[in-house]
Amino acid sequence: MGSDELEFVAWLRERSGGAGVPVGLGDDMAVVAASGGHILFSSDMLLDGVHFDSREHPFDAIGRKAVNCALSDCAAMAACPKAVTVSLALPEEMDAAGTKALMDGAFAAAGVFDVSVCGGDTTRWFSPLAIDVAVVAVPYDDVTPVLRCGARVGDVLVVTGKLGGSILGRHLSFVPRVREAKALAQGLGGALHAMIDITDGLSLDLWRVCEASGVGALLRTPQLEQAISDDAKTLAETDGRSARDHALCDGEDFELLLSVASDAATQARLAEIGGALIPVGVVTPEGFRLEQPDGSVAALSPKGYVH
């Protein structure tokens, strides 16, 4: 696992936060005290050649993805998105038609969730397109923002959909799980202990939850098999990697990973909420492991996308 980004984030975390910021750097959104309550905010930057390819992808699809990535942060904390700003660093050769198409996509993505595009900044430079989207959210009524740090030993680990192979198209076409997060948080209440959106791969993002919570995890291959997408299987036929490895390590799935209480009542409520919920493992006191189909257990390396 590459360490540059992770080490830099750890260095920043030591210097962030302060009075009035109960949740600072290290979660999906910052939580800031405000008059009468709290607001949440975060920002996401997307780069041409890394997160999209403007030579192949339509500008409206790029704009949708940029906003949807920011809205996925709201889903990760079960927060209600209210407004976004979109800032653009445009390459010199990008014309007005392309810029308007990009913003049409941004407005369309925001409109799905009644979110306002309320500002931003536009510049030009002699480099590829870069887009930064900042989002402001508020807690839903009777819902406390869900953090990464609340996973408890014995919890069931659940994902909201199939994983792996997003590069075949889902990394552009996904819909952030904003509505699903609201339903889960309202339906499970305090039994929803931790949550994160899967942006850098299941194994790496699960490791982040474990690190924040001071626990370990055991993923179970028989369950994990149910979470492997058809795209992951398609890629596995051509690139020499297993479909399971794609499900574990590919980035930009934008599904949610939940750590929920294992008692019967909670599991019954989870079933009532419905949707494409797939259990993939359990929270353990320590270690980061994968149970094989034959029942043996091996150490799991937290691999995924690291800048």
C-alpha positions as CSV (number, residue, x, y, z in Angstrom):
1,M,0.0,0.0,0.0
2,G,1.4,3.4,-1.0
3,S,2.0,5.6,2.0
4,D,2.5,9.1,0.8
5,E,-1.1,10.2,0.9
6,L,-1.8,8.4,4.1
7,E,1.2,9.8,5.8
8,F,0.3,13.3,4.6
9,V,-3.2,13.0,5.9
10,A,-1.9,11.8,9.3
11,W,0.4,14.8,9.4
12,L,-2.4,17.2,8.6
13,R,-4.7,15.6,11.2
14,E,-2.3,16.6,13.9
15,R,-2.7,20.2,12.9
16,S,-6.4,20.4,12.1
17,G,-9.5,21.0,14.1
18,G,-9.9,23.3,17.0
19,A,-12.6,25.0,19.0
20,G,-16.0,24.7,17.2
21,V,-14.9,21.8,15.0
22,P,-16.1,18.6,16.8
23,V,-15.2,16.5,13.7
24,G,-12.2,17.7,11.7
25,L,-9.9,16.2,9.1
26,G,-9.9,12.4,8.8
27,D,-13.6,11.7,8.3
28,D,-15.7,12.1,5.1
29,M,-16.9,15.6,6.1
30,A,-15.9,18.2,8.8
31,V,-18.6,19.0,11.3
32,V,-18.6,22.6,12.5
33,A,-20.6,24.1,15.3
34,A,-23.0,26.8,14.1
35,S,-25.8,28.8,15.7
36,G,-28.5,26.4,16.7
37,G,-26.7,23.3,15.6
38,H,-24.0,22.0,13.2
39,I,-23.1,22.2,9.5
40,L,-21.0,19.8,7.6
41,F,-18.7,20.5,4.7
42,S,-16.1,18.9,2.5
43,S,-14.5,19.4,-0.9
44,D,-13.4,17.0,-3.7
45,M,-10.9,17.8,-6.5
46,L,-11.0,15.8,-9.8
47,L,-8.2,15.9,-12.3
48,D,-8.2,15.1,-16.0
49,G,-6.2,12.0,-16.6
50,V,-6.8,10.7,-13.1
51,H,-10.5,10.8,-12.3
52,F,-11.8,11.2,-15.9
53,D,-10.4,11.5,-19.4
54,S,-11.8,14.5,-21.4
55,R,-10.6,12.9,-24.6
56,E,-13.1,10.1,-24.1
57,H,-15.7,11.2,-21.6
58,P,-18.5,13.7,-22.4
59,F,-18.2,16.9,-20.5
60,D,-21.7,16.6,-19.0
61,A,-20.8,13.2,-17.6
62,I,-17.6,14.7,-16.1
63,G,-19.6,17.5,-14.4
64,R,-22.1,15.0,-13.0
65,K,-19.3,12.9,-11.6
66,A,-17.6,15.9,-10.0
67,V,-20.8,16.8,-8.1
68,N,-21.8,13.3,-7.3
69,C,-18.4,12.6,-5.7
70,A,-19.0,15.5,-3.3
71,L,-22.6,14.3,-2.6
72,S,-21.2,10.8,-1.8
73,D,-19.4,12.4,1.2
74,C,-22.8,13.5,2.5
75,A,-24.0,9.9,2.1
76,A,-21.0,8.6,4.0
77,M,-22.1,10.6,7.0
78,A,-25.9,10.4,6.5
79,A,-26.1,14.1,6.1
80,C,-28.5,16.2,4.0
81,P,-26.7,18.1,1.2
82,K,-27.9,21.7,0.7
83,A,-25.5,23.5,-1.7
84,V,-22.3,23.0,-3.7
85,T,-19.8,25.3,-5.3
86,V,-18.0,24.3,-8.4
87,S,-14.5,25.7,-9.2
88,L,-12.9,25.1,-12.6
89,A,-9.3,25.3,-13.8
90,L,-10.0,25.3,-17.5
91,P,-7.3,24.4,-20.1
92,E,-6.7,27.1,-22.6
93,E,-8.2,25.1,-25.5
94,M,-11.5,24.3,-23.8
95,D,-14.3,26.3,-25.4
96,A,-17.5,27.8,-24.0
97,A,-19.6,24.9,-25.3
98,G,-17.6,22.3,-23.4
99,T,-17.6,24.5,-20.2
100,K,-21.4,24.9,-20.4
101,A,-21.9,21.1,-21.0
102,L,-19.7,20.4,-17.9
103,M,-21.8,22.7,-15.8
104,D,-25.1,21.3,-17.3
105,G,-23.9,18.0,-15.9
106,A,-23.1,19.5,-12.5
107,F,-26.5,21.2,-12.3
108,A,-28.2,17.9,-13.3
109,A,-26.4,15.9,-10.6
110,A,-27.2,18.5,-7.9
111,G,-30.9,18.7,-9.0
112,V,-31.5,15.0,-8.4
113,F,-31.2,15.8,-4.6
114,D,-32.6,19.4,-4.7
115,V,-29.1,20.8,-4.1
116,S,-28.3,24.3,-5.1
117,V,-25.2,25.1,-7.2
118,C,-24.5,28.5,-5.6
119,G,-21.1,29.6,-6.6
120,G,-17.5,28.7,-7.3
121,D,-14.5,30.1,-9.3
122,T,-13.3,29.9,-12.9
123,T,-9.7,30.2,-14.1
124,R,-7.6,29.2,-17.1
125,W,-4.2,27.6,-17.3
126,F,-1.9,25.7,-19.7
127,S,-2.7,22.4,-18.0
128,P,-5.4,19.8,-18.1
129,L,-8.9,20.4,-16.7
130,A,-9.3,20.4,-12.9
131,I,-12.6,20.6,-11.0
132,D,-13.1,21.3,-7.3
133,V,-16.5,20.8,-5.7
134,A,-17.3,21.9,-2.2
135,V,-20.5,20.8,-0.5
136,V,-22.4,22.1,2.5
137,A,-24.8,19.8,4.4
138,V,-26.9,19.7,7.6
139,P,-27.9,16.8,9.8
140,Y,-31.3,15.2,9.1
141,D,-33.9,15.6,11.8
142,D,-33.1,13.1,14.6
143,V,-30.0,11.8,12.8
144,T,-26.5,12.3,14.2
145,P,-23.9,12.3,11.5
146,V,-22.3,8.9,11.2
147,L,-18.6,8.8,11.6
148,R,-15.9,6.3,10.8
149,C,-14.8,5.8,14.4
150,G,-17.8,4.0,15.9
151,A,-17.3,0.4,14.8
152,R,-17.6,-2.1,17.6
153,V,-16.4,-5.6,18.1
154,G,-19.1,-8.1,16.9
155,D,-20.6,-5.6,14.4
156,V,-21.7,-6.9,11.0
157,L,-20.1,-5.3,8.0
158,V,-22.5,-4.5,5.2
159,V,-22.2,-2.9,1.8
160,T,-25.0,-1.3,-0.2
161,G,-24.1,-2.8,-3.6
162,K,-21.8,-4.7,-5.9
163,L,-18.1,-3.8,-6.0
164,G,-15.2,-3.8,-8.4
165,G,-14.6,-2.9,-12.0
166,S,-16.1,0.6,-11.9
167,I,-13.6,1.7,-14.5
168,L,-15.8,0.1,-17.1
169,G,-18.3,2.9,-16.7
170,R,-19.8,3.0,-13.2
171,H,-17.2,5.5,-12.0
172,L,-19.0,8.1,-14.2
173,S,-22.6,6.9,-14.0
174,F,-23.0,6.1,-10.3
175,V,-25.7,7.8,-8.2
176,P,-24.4,8.7,-4.7
177,R,-26.2,6.8,-1.9
178,V,-27.7,9.9,-0.3
179,R,-31.2,8.5,0.0
180,E,-30.1,5.1,1.1
181,A,-27.9,6.6,3.9
182,K,-30.9,8.6,5.2
183,A,-33.1,5.5,5.3
184,L,-30.4,3.5,7.0
185,A,-29.6,6.1,9.6
186,Q,-33.3,6.8,10.4
187,G,-34.2,3.1,10.4
188,L,-31.2,1.8,12.4
189,G,-30.7,4.8,14.8
190,G,-27.9,4.2,17.2
191,A,-27.3,0.6,15.9
192,L,-25.6,2.1,12.9
193,H,-22.1,2.5,14.5
194,A,-19.9,3.6,11.6
195,M,-20.0,4.3,7.9
196,I,-17.8,5.3,4.9
197,D,-18.3,5.5,1.2
198,I,-16.1,3.1,-0.8
199,T,-14.0,5.4,-3.0
200,D,-10.5,3.8,-2.8
201,G,-11.5,0.1,-2.6
202,L,-13.2,-2.0,0.0
203,S,-10.1,-3.3,1.8
204,L,-8.5,0.2,2.1
205,D,-11.6,2.0,3.2
206,L,-12.5,-0.8,5.7
207,W,-9.0,-0.5,7.0
208,R,-9.6,3.3,7.5
209,V,-12.8,2.5,9.6
210,C,-10.8,-0.1,11.6
211,E,-8.0,2.4,12.3
212,A,-10.4,5.1,13.3
213,S,-12.3,2.8,15.6
214,G,-9.4,0.9,17.1
215,V,-10.7,-2.5,16.0
216,G,-10.0,-5.3,13.5
217,A,-12.0,-6.9,10.8
218,L,-12.6,-10.3,9.2
219,L,-14.0,-10.4,5.7
220,R,-15.6,-13.7,4.7
221,T,-15.0,-14.9,1.1
222,P,-18.4,-16.8,0.8
223,Q,-20.2,-13.5,1.6
224,L,-17.8,-11.3,-0.4
225,E,-18.5,-13.4,-3.5
226,Q,-22.0,-12.0,-3.4
227,A,-20.7,-8.5,-3.6
228,I,-18.5,-9.0,-6.7
229,S,-19.9,-7.0,-9.7
230,D,-20.2,-8.3,-13.2
231,D,-17.7,-5.7,-14.2
232,A,-15.2,-7.1,-11.8
233,K,-15.7,-10.5,-13.4
234,T,-15.3,-9.1,-16.9
235,L,-12.0,-7.4,-16.0
236,A,-10.7,-10.6,-14.3
237,E,-11.0,-12.4,-17.6
238,T,-8.5,-10.1,-19.3
239,D,-6.1,-8.6,-16.8
240,G,-4.9,-11.6,-14.7
241,R,-6.3,-10.3,-11.4
242,S,-9.1,-12.2,-9.7
243,A,-12.6,-10.8,-9.6
244,R,-12.4,-10.9,-5.8
245,D,-9.2,-8.8,-5.9
246,H,-11.1,-6.2,-8.0
247,A,-13.9,-6.1,-5.5
248,L,-11.5,-5.6,-2.7
249,C,-9.1,-3.1,-4.2
250,D,-10.7,-1.2,-7.1
251,G,-11.6,2.4,-6.4
252,E,-14.7,4.5,-7.1
253,D,-17.5,2.1,-6.3
254,F,-19.2,4.8,-4.3
255,E,-21.2,2.2,-2.4
256,L,-21.5,2.6,1.4
257,L,-19.8,0.3,3.9
258,L,-21.7,0.0,7.2
259,S,-20.7,-1.3,10.6
260,V,-24.0,-2.3,12.4
261,A,-25.0,-4.0,15.5
262,S,-25.4,-7.8,15.2
263,D,-28.4,-8.3,17.5
264,A,-31.5,-9.9,16.0
265,A,-33.6,-6.8,16.3
266,T,-31.1,-4.7,14.3
267,Q,-30.7,-7.3,11.6
268,A,-34.5,-7.5,11.3
269,R,-34.7,-3.7,10.8
270,L,-31.9,-3.9,8.3
271,A,-33.9,-6.5,6.3
272,E,-37.0,-4.2,6.5
273,I,-35.0,-1.3,5.1
274,G,-34.1,-3.5,2.1
275,G,-32.2,-2.5,-1.0
276,A,-29.1,-4.2,-2.3
277,L,-27.5,-4.7,1.2
278,I,-24.8,-7.4,1.3
279,P,-23.1,-8.6,4.5
280,V,-19.4,-9.1,3.9
281,G,-17.8,-9.7,7.3
282,V,-17.6,-8.9,11.0
283,V,-15.7,-6.5,13.2
284,T,-13.1,-8.2,15.4
285,P,-10.9,-7.1,18.4
286,E,-7.8,-6.9,16.2
287,G,-6.2,-8.0,13.0
288,F,-7.2,-7.5,9.4
289,R,-8.0,-10.8,7.8
290,L,-9.8,-12.7,5.1
291,E,-11.6,-16.0,5.6
292,Q,-11.0,-18.3,2.6
293,P,-13.7,-20.6,1.1
294,D,-12.2,-23.6,2.9
295,G,-12.5,-21.8,6.3
296,S,-8.9,-21.0,6.7
297,V,-8.0,-17.4,7.6
298,A,-5.2,-15.3,6.1
299,A,-3.9,-11.8,6.7
300,L,-5.4,-9.2,4.3
301,S,-3.4,-6.3,3.0
302,P,-5.3,-3.1,2.9
303,K,-4.8,-2.3,-0.8
304,G,-6.6,0.3,-2.9
305,Y,-6.2,3.6,-4.7
306,V,-3.7,5.9,-3.0
307,H,-2.6,9.2,-4.7
